[in-house]
């Protein structure tokens, strides 16, 4: 088996139409000797921020001297990124060998595993055979029925910021979404919750009581912002003074507070994590495609926000970093996302019914109802079609945007054309923000880097 053949096999499995549940992954891992039962985990769920939170946690554990596995999704540049040990993606040779073993085992199952179940099993086997001390395990979708939830009670169960995404699978209310995420809370779990949503908190607190678990929510009153630039930001939290992260975006400070509370739990679980390791791990953490500066002159920010809550967080950060506005937005979204809700956040358009907390995806007609409009950051918008079969066409997105803004909106024929148009519009001293889908990040970074001579 070659590397290409391994990936072809993994990606060839169609999950649509499969019944939801943990039966297949349970059987697959049982046939593999249950490697997951021989590992320790930090399990991370949430709508937004779980990738960054996972990366910061893993970076701290690595700085503390632990052999640390990291399982994330989706990948940005290449598939192997999803399965890492101490920041190094799984080597091709190991991926090929393990895929061959798993394919043989899966072929004997009556109900064949899905793509994500295969990847999950692959990660578990690799982490076990590589003798990881601990694995930071990011949930793929939801929590309760996600394949990663096959594990026993983790060292810590972390639930990041919650919002409305994947509603077809998880439900259209915050109670339903929080319930799915709370599914990672098992008996006697040690739970860290991002907080800031009373409805979700009520659901999570109920699950904590039912399982005899403990709950920690960061006290953001202890979070003090320091200096901020495009090179990173400093902050203090509780007794920790002048911490530094390279991750941009004001929301990352709250994610970092979640990470610090998680570290405190791990210390109580016997992990020797010094203050120096915490400081070093936070400073070393990298996470591509999340408010990432990929070019200067003009400044180009690439951000994979793909739901309204994530878009709102990014817009708030843009206001902090670029208060004068005048930003050229390069925007592309997937058709199965809440495009109307995302564009409302991006343009500052406010619907009259927004205060009612309507979570379901709204039609473009409703999204164009009259209402107050927040100050707009954009000088113009350029829409593109992401490289995905699920993509919304650039022309359709442009039509949606024109109903919410009086700024110029242009649909580009390709990502390459869109990048060229954005750079020309921003000129040398301007700002470009490419946003809307993680599926665009890899190609956008290449295009913008090539154009800057990198």
C-alpha positions as CSV (number, residue, x, y, z in Angstrom):
1,X,0.0,0.0,0.0
2,X,1.2,3.5,-0.9
3,X,0.5,6.7,0.9
4,X,-2.0,7.7,-1.8
5,X,-3.7,4.3,-1.6
6,X,-4.0,4.6,2.2
7,X,-5.7,8.0,1.9
8,X,-7.9,6.8,-0.9
9,X,-9.1,4.0,1.3
10,X,-9.8,6.2,4.2
11,X,-11.6,8.9,2.2
12,X,-13.6,6.3,0.1
13,X,-15.9,5.5,3.0
14,X,-19.2,7.3,2.8
15,X,-20.7,8.0,6.2
16,X,-24.0,9.4,5.0
17,X,-26.8,7.0,5.5
18,X,-24.9,5.2,8.4
19,X,-26.8,5.0,11.7
20,X,-25.3,7.3,14.3
21,X,-23.8,5.6,17.3
22,X,-20.6,4.1,18.9
23,X,-21.3,0.5,17.9
24,X,-18.9,0.4,14.9
25,X,-16.0,2.2,16.6
26,X,-16.5,-0.1,19.7
27,X,-16.3,-3.2,17.6
28,X,-13.3,-1.9,15.5
29,X,-11.2,-1.0,18.5
30,X,-12.2,-4.3,20.3
31,X,-10.8,-6.2,17.3
32,X,-7.7,-4.0,17.5
33,X,-7.1,-4.9,21.2
34,X,-8.7,-1.7,22.6
35,X,-5.6,0.6,22.5
36,X,-7.7,3.5,23.8
37,X,-8.1,1.8,27.2
38,X,-4.3,2.0,27.7
39,X,-4.1,5.7,27.2
40,X,-4.8,8.8,29.3
41,X,-6.7,11.7,27.7
42,X,-7.8,15.3,27.8
43,X,-11.1,15.3,25.9
44,X,-12.0,18.6,24.2
45,X,-15.4,19.5,22.8
46,X,-17.1,22.7,21.8
47,X,-18.3,24.8,18.8
48,X,-15.5,27.3,18.6
49,X,-12.0,27.3,20.0
50,X,-11.5,23.6,20.6
51,X,-8.6,23.4,18.2
52,X,-6.7,26.3,19.7
53,X,-7.5,25.0,23.2
54,X,-6.2,21.5,22.3
55,X,-3.0,22.9,20.8
56,X,-2.2,25.1,23.8
57,X,-2.9,22.2,26.2
58,X,-0.7,19.8,24.2
59,X,2.1,22.4,23.9
60,X,2.1,22.8,27.7
61,X,2.2,19.1,28.3
62,X,5.0,18.7,25.8
63,X,7.0,21.5,27.5
64,X,6.5,19.7,30.8
65,X,8.3,16.7,29.3
66,X,5.4,14.4,28.5
67,X,5.1,12.5,25.3
68,X,1.9,14.1,24.1
69,X,-0.4,13.0,21.4
70,X,-2.7,15.5,19.6
71,X,-5.8,14.4,17.6
72,X,-7.6,17.2,15.7
73,X,-9.8,17.8,12.7
74,X,-10.0,19.0,10.0
75,X,-6.4,19.3,8.7
76,X,-5.2,22.5,7.1
77,X,-2.2,21.6,4.9
78,X,-2.0,17.8,4.8
79,X,-3.8,14.8,6.3
80,X,-1.1,13.7,8.7
81,X,-1.5,16.9,10.8
82,X,-4.6,15.3,12.3
83,X,-2.5,12.9,14.3
84,X,0.6,14.3,16.0
85,X,3.0,13.5,18.8
86,X,5.0,16.3,20.3
87,X,4.0,18.5,17.4
88,X,5.2,16.1,14.7
89,X,2.6,14.6,12.4
90,X,2.4,10.9,12.0
91,X,5.0,9.7,9.5
92,X,3.8,8.3,6.1
93,X,5.3,4.9,6.9
94,X,3.3,4.5,10.1
95,X,0.1,5.8,8.5
96,X,0.5,3.3,5.6
97,X,1.2,0.4,7.9
98,X,-1.6,1.1,10.3
99,X,-4.1,1.8,7.6
100,X,-3.3,-1.6,6.0
101,X,-3.9,-3.3,9.4
102,X,-7.1,-1.5,10.0
103,X,-8.4,-2.2,6.5
104,X,-8.0,-5.9,7.0
105,X,-9.8,-5.8,10.3
106,X,-12.6,-3.6,9.1
107,X,-13.2,-5.8,6.1
108,X,-14.4,-8.5,8.5
109,X,-17.1,-6.2,10.0
110,X,-20.6,-6.6,8.8
111,X,-21.3,-2.9,9.5
112,X,-18.2,-1.2,8.0
113,X,-16.6,1.8,9.8
114,X,-17.1,5.3,8.6
115,X,-14.2,7.6,7.5
116,X,-13.9,9.4,10.9
117,X,-14.1,6.1,12.7
118,X,-11.2,4.8,10.7
119,X,-9.2,7.9,11.5
120,X,-10.0,7.7,15.2
121,X,-8.9,4.1,15.3
122,X,-5.8,4.9,13.4
123,X,-4.9,7.7,16.0
124,X,-5.6,5.4,19.0
125,X,-3.3,2.7,17.6
126,X,-0.6,5.1,16.8
127,X,-0.7,6.9,20.1
128,X,-0.6,3.6,22.0
129,X,2.2,2.0,20.0
130,X,4.2,5.3,20.3
131,X,3.8,5.1,24.1
132,X,2.2,8.5,24.6
133,X,1.9,9.6,28.2
134,X,-1.2,11.5,27.5
135,X,-3.4,12.4,24.4
136,X,-5.2,15.6,23.8
137,X,-8.3,14.4,21.9
138,X,-10.4,16.9,20.0
139,X,-14.0,15.9,19.3
140,X,-15.0,15.7,15.7
141,X,-18.6,16.5,15.8
142,X,-20.9,17.0,18.9
143,X,-19.7,14.9,21.7
144,X,-22.0,12.1,23.0
145,X,-22.2,10.2,19.7
146,X,-18.7,11.2,18.4
147,X,-16.3,8.4,17.8
148,X,-13.8,9.9,20.2
149,X,-16.3,9.4,23.0
150,X,-15.4,5.7,23.0
151,X,-12.8,6.5,25.7
152,X,-13.3,6.0,29.4
153,X,-13.4,8.9,31.9
154,X,-10.6,11.3,30.8
155,X,-8.2,13.2,33.0
156,X,-10.2,16.3,32.1
157,X,-13.2,16.9,29.9
158,X,-13.1,20.4,28.4
159,X,-16.1,22.1,26.7
160,X,-15.1,25.2,24.8
161,X,-17.4,28.0,23.6
162,X,-20.7,26.9,22.3
163,X,-22.8,28.2,19.4
164,X,-25.1,27.2,16.6
165,X,-23.3,24.9,14.1
166,X,-24.0,21.4,12.7
167,X,-27.6,21.9,13.7
168,X,-28.8,19.1,11.4
169,X,-26.9,16.6,13.5
170,X,-26.9,18.3,16.9
171,X,-30.3,20.1,17.1
172,X,-31.5,23.6,16.6
173,X,-31.6,24.8,20.2
174,X,-28.8,25.6,22.6
175,X,-30.2,23.0,25.0
176,X,-29.9,20.3,22.4
177,X,-26.4,21.4,21.3
178,X,-25.1,21.7,24.9
179,X,-26.6,18.3,25.6
180,X,-24.6,16.7,22.8
181,X,-21.4,18.4,23.9
182,X,-22.1,17.4,27.5
183,X,-22.1,13.8,26.4
184,X,-18.3,13.7,26.9
185,X,-18.9,14.0,30.7
186,X,-18.7,10.6,32.2
187,X,-18.9,9.3,35.7
188,X,-16.6,11.2,38.1
189,X,-15.3,13.5,35.3
190,X,-13.3,16.7,36.0
191,X,-15.0,19.2,33.7
192,X,-13.8,22.6,32.5
193,X,-16.5,24.7,30.7
194,X,-15.8,28.0,28.8
195,X,-19.1,29.4,30.3
196,X,-20.7,32.6,29.0
197,X,-23.9,30.9,28.0
198,X,-26.5,30.5,30.8
199,X,-28.6,28.0,28.9
200,X,-25.7,25.8,28.1
201,X,-24.4,26.1,31.6
202,X,-27.7,24.8,33.0
203,X,-27.5,21.8,30.8
204,X,-23.9,21.1,31.7
205,X,-24.4,21.6,35.4
206,X,-27.2,19.1,35.3
207,X,-25.0,16.5,33.6
208,X,-22.2,17.2,36.1
209,X,-24.6,16.5,39.0
210,X,-25.9,13.3,37.4
211,X,-22.5,11.9,36.9
212,X,-21.0,12.9,40.2
213,X,-18.5,15.1,38.4
214,X,-16.8,18.4,39.3
215,X,-17.1,21.6,37.3
216,X,-14.7,24.5,36.8
217,X,-15.6,27.7,34.9
218,X,-12.8,30.3,34.4
219,X,-13.3,33.5,36.4
220,X,-12.8,36.0,33.6
221,X,-12.6,38.8,36.1
222,X,-9.1,37.5,36.8
223,X,-8.2,37.9,33.1
224,X,-6.2,41.0,32.5
225,X,-5.1,42.0,29.0
226,X,-1.6,43.3,28.3
227,X,0.1,44.4,25.2
228,X,-1.3,43.3,21.8
229,X,0.3,43.3,18.3
230,X,0.3,41.2,15.2
231,X,3.3,39.4,16.8
232,X,1.2,38.1,19.7
233,X,-0.3,39.2,22.9
234,X,0.4,39.2,26.6
235,X,-2.0,38.7,29.5
236,X,-2.3,37.8,33.1
237,X,-4.7,35.3,34.7
238,X,-5.0,35.0,38.4
239,X,-1.5,34.5,39.9
240,X,0.0,34.1,36.5
241,X,1.6,37.4,35.3
242,X,2.7,38.5,31.9
243,X,2.0,35.3,29.9
244,X,2.5,35.4,26.2
245,X,0.8,33.7,23.3
246,X,1.5,34.0,19.6
247,X,-2.1,33.2,18.8
248,X,-3.9,36.3,17.7
249,X,-7.5,37.3,18.4
250,X,-8.9,38.7,21.6
251,X,-11.0,35.5,22.1
252,X,-7.8,33.5,22.4
253,X,-7.2,35.0,25.9
254,X,-10.3,33.3,27.1
255,X,-9.3,30.1,25.5
256,X,-6.0,30.4,27.3
257,X,-7.9,30.8,30.6
258,X,-9.7,27.5,29.9
259,X,-6.3,25.9,29.3
260,X,-4.9,27.2,32.5
261,X,-7.8,25.8,34.5
262,X,-7.3,22.5,32.7
263,X,-3.6,22.5,33.7
264,X,-4.6,23.0,37.3
265,X,-6.8,19.9,37.1
266,X,-4.0,17.9,35.5
267,X,-1.7,18.9,38.3
268,X,-4.2,17.6,40.8
269,X,-4.2,14.3,38.8
270,X,-0.5,13.9,39.3
271,X,1.0,15.6,36.3
272,X,4.2,17.5,37.0
273,X,3.6,20.7,35.1
274,X,5.7,23.6,36.4
275,X,4.8,27.3,36.0
276,X,7.7,27.5,33.6
277,X,6.3,24.7,31.4
278,X,2.9,26.4,31.4
279,X,4.5,29.7,30.3
280,X,6.7,28.0,27.7
281,X,3.9,25.9,26.3
282,X,1.6,28.8,25.8
283,X,4.3,30.9,24.1
284,X,5.1,28.0,21.7
285,X,1.6,27.1,20.7
286,X,0.8,27.6,17.0
287,X,-2.6,27.1,15.3
288,X,-2.9,27.8,11.6
289,X,-5.9,29.4,10.0
290,X,-7.3,31.1,13.1
291,X,-6.8,34.8,12.9
292,X,-3.4,34.1,11.4
293,X,-1.1,36.8,9.9
294,X,0.2,35.3,6.7
295,X,1.6,38.4,5.0
296,X,2.6,42.0,5.7
297,X,2.3,45.1,3.5
298,X,-0.5,44.7,3.1
299,X,-1.4,42.8,6.3
300,X,-3.3,39.6,5.4
301,X,-5.3,37.8,8.1
302,X,-6.6,34.4,7.3
303,X,-9.4,33.1,9.6
304,X,-11.4,29.9,9.3
305,X,-14.5,31.1,11.2
306,X,-17.4,29.2,9.8
307,X,-20.4,30.0,12.0
308,X,-22.0,33.1,13.4
309,X,-20.4,33.0,16.8
310,X,-17.0,32.4,15.4
311,X,-17.5,35.3,12.9
312,X,-18.6,37.6,15.7
313,X,-15.4,36.8,17.7
314,X,-13.3,37.5,14.7
315,X,-15.0,40.8,14.0
316,X,-14.5,41.9,17.6
317,X,-10.8,41.1,17.3
318,X,-10.6,43.0,14.0
319,X,-12.0,46.0,15.7
320,X,-9.3,45.8,18.4
321,X,-6.4,45.3,15.9
322,X,-7.7,47.6,13.2
323,X,-10.0,50.1,14.8
324,X,-10.0,52.4,11.7
325,X,-11.6,49.7,9.6
326,X,-11.2,50.0,5.8
327,X,-10.6,46.2,5.6
328,X,-10.9,44.3,2.3
329,X,-12.8,41.1,3.1
330,X,-12.2,38.0,0.9
331,X,-15.2,35.8,1.9
332,X,-16.1,32.2,1.0
333,X,-18.5,29.9,2.9
334,X,-20.0,26.4,2.6
335,X,-23.6,26.1,1.5
336,X,-24.6,24.0,4.5
337,X,-23.5,26.6,7.0
338,X,-25.5,29.6,8.3
339,X,-24.3,31.9,5.6
340,X,-26.9,34.6,6.4
341,X,-26.0,34.6,10.1
342,X,-22.3,34.8,9.3
343,X,-22.7,37.7,6.9
344,X,-24.9,39.6,9.4
345,X,-22.0,39.4,11.9
346,X,-19.5,40.4,9.3
347,X,-21.4,43.4,8.0
348,X,-22.8,44.5,11.3
349,X,-26.4,44.0,10.0
350,X,-28.9,43.4,12.9
351,X,-32.2,41.7,12.5
352,X,-35.2,42.8,14.6
353,X,-35.6,39.2,15.9
354,X,-32.0,38.8,16.8
355,X,-32.6,39.6,20.4
356,X,-34.9,36.6,20.7
357,X,-31.9,34.4,20.1
358,X,-33.2,32.6,17.0
359,X,-30.7,29.9,16.4
360,X,-32.0,28.2,13.3
361,X,-30.6,29.1,10.0
362,X,-32.5,32.0,8.5
363,X,-33.4,32.5,4.9
364,X,-31.8,35.3,3.0
365,X,-35.2,37.1,2.9
366,X,-35.4,37.2,6.7
367,X,-31.7,38.2,6.9
368,X,-32.5,41.3,4.9
369,X,-35.2,42.7,7.3
370,X,-34.7,46.3,8.3
371,X,-32.8,46.9,11.6
372,X,-30.0,48.8,13.2
373,X,-26.6,48.5,11.7
374,X,-23.3,48.4,13.6
375,X,-20.3,50.3,12.3
376,X,-19.0,48.4,9.3
377,X,-15.3,47.4,9.1
378,X,-15.2,46.8,5.4
379,X,-14.0,48.9,2.6
380,X,-15.3,46.2,0.2
381,X,-16.1,42.6,-0.1
382,X,-14.8,40.0,-2.6
383,X,-16.6,36.7,-2.6
384,X,-15.0,33.4,-3.7
385,X,-16.1,29.7,-4.0
386,X,-14.2,27.5,-1.5
387,X,-12.6,24.3,-2.9
388,X,-15.3,22.0,-1.6
389,X,-18.3,20.1,-3.1
390,X,-20.3,21.7,-0.3
391,X,-19.3,25.3,-1.3
392,X,-21.7,28.2,-1.8
393,X,-21.1,29.8,-5.2
394,X,-19.3,33.1,-5.1
395,X,-22.1,34.8,-7.0
396,X,-24.8,33.5,-4.5
397,X,-22.8,34.8,-1.6
398,X,-22.3,38.1,-3.3
399,X,-26.1,38.4,-3.8
400,X,-26.6,37.7,-0.1
401,X,-24.1,40.3,1.0
402,X,-25.5,43.0,-1.3
403,X,-28.7,42.9,0.8
404,X,-26.8,43.7,3.9
405,X,-24.2,46.3,2.9
406,X,-23.7,49.4,0.9
407,X,-20.0,48.6,0.4
408,X,-18.9,47.3,-3.0
409,X,-19.3,43.5,-3.4
410,X,-17.6,41.6,-6.2
411,X,-17.7,37.9,-7.0
412,X,-14.3,36.5,-8.1
413,X,-14.0,33.7,-10.6
414,X,-11.4,31.8,-8.5
415,X,-9.5,31.9,-5.3
416,X,-6.4,33.1,-7.3
417,X,-8.3,36.0,-8.8
418,X,-9.9,36.8,-5.5
419,X,-6.5,37.1,-3.8
420,X,-5.2,39.3,-6.6
421,X,-8.2,41.5,-6.3
422,X,-8.0,41.8,-2.6
423,X,-4.3,42.7,-2.6
424,X,-4.9,45.3,-5.3
425,X,-7.8,46.8,-3.3
426,X,-5.8,46.9,-0.1
427,X,-2.6,48.4,-1.6
428,X,0.6,48.3,0.5
429,X,-0.7,49.9,3.7
430,X,-4.1,48.2,3.9
431,X,-5.6,45.1,5.5
432,X,-7.0,42.0,3.9
433,X,-9.1,39.5,6.0
434,X,-9.8,36.2,4.2
435,X,-12.5,34.5,6.1
436,X,-15.4,32.0,6.1
437,X,-14.1,28.4,5.7
438,X,-11.2,26.3,6.9
439,X,-11.3,24.6,3.5
440,X,-9.8,27.7,1.9
441,X,-6.9,28.2,4.3
442,X,-4.2,26.1,2.7
443,X,-4.7,27.5,-0.8
444,X,-5.1,31.0,0.5
445,X,-1.9,30.9,2.5
446,X,0.0,29.6,-0.6
447,X,-1.4,32.2,-2.8
448,X,-0.7,35.1,-0.5
449,X,2.8,33.9,0.4
450,X,3.7,33.4,-3.3
451,X,2.5,36.9,-4.1
452,X,4.7,38.3,-1.3
453,X,7.7,36.5,-2.6
454,X,7.8,33.9,0.2
